[in-house]
Amino acid sequence: MPAVEVMILGRKHAFDTPENPDRVRSAANLLDRKLKTVSEVYGMISNEQMLTLAALNLAEELIRLKKET
């Protein structure tokens, strides 16, 4: 299993994954952008709150896209 390194909120994370490394990097980049957006909108909130809001945002987008197809 290849190790994939990604940067999320300026911190390096390494994962052993059977997934395509480019897809993992793309997902990490998307998450990083969402987290930065949440941080800009809500200001100083805990990492847990920031992660929860980003996850809810991504879930809402997924639901909307599934309904559109």
N, C-alpha and C positions, 0 to 999 in steps of 0.2 A: 504494500500500500504506500503510495507516495505521500510525503509530507508537503503540506501547502502552508506557506506563511502569508499572512494578511495583516494589514494595519487597520485598526478600528479605533477611532478617537485618539490617534497618535500612539496607540499601544500595539506592539507586535503580538500576534497570536499564531501558533503553529498547530495544524491539525493533520492527523493521519486519516486519509479518507480514500474510499474507492471511487469517489466522484472525479469528474474531469477537473483538474486544477484550475483551468480558466473559468469554469462555471462557479467554482468556490470563490475565486477572486472577484468575479462579477457580483456575486451575492454579497460578499463582504463590502464591496464598494457601494452597493445600493444601501445596505444597512448603515454604513458610515455616513452617507449623505442624509438618510432619514434621521439619524441621531443628531447630526449637526442642525438640521432644520428644527427638530423638536427643541433643542437647546436654545436656538435663536428665538423661537416663539415663546417658550415658557421660562426662559432665564435660568436661574440657579435652582435646579431641582436635583433630587438624588439620582444616581445612576439607575437604580431600580425603577423609579418613575419614568425616567427617560427611555429606558428599554421597553417598558410596558406601553408607553404612548407610541413609540416607533413600531412595535409589534402590532398594536391595534390599527395603526395607520396602514401598514402593509397588508394586514388581513382584510381591511375594508376595501383596499384596492383590488385584491385578489377576488373577493366576492363580486365586486362591480364588474371586473373583467370576465368572470365566469358567466354572469348574467347576460353580458353583451355577446357572448359567442354561442 
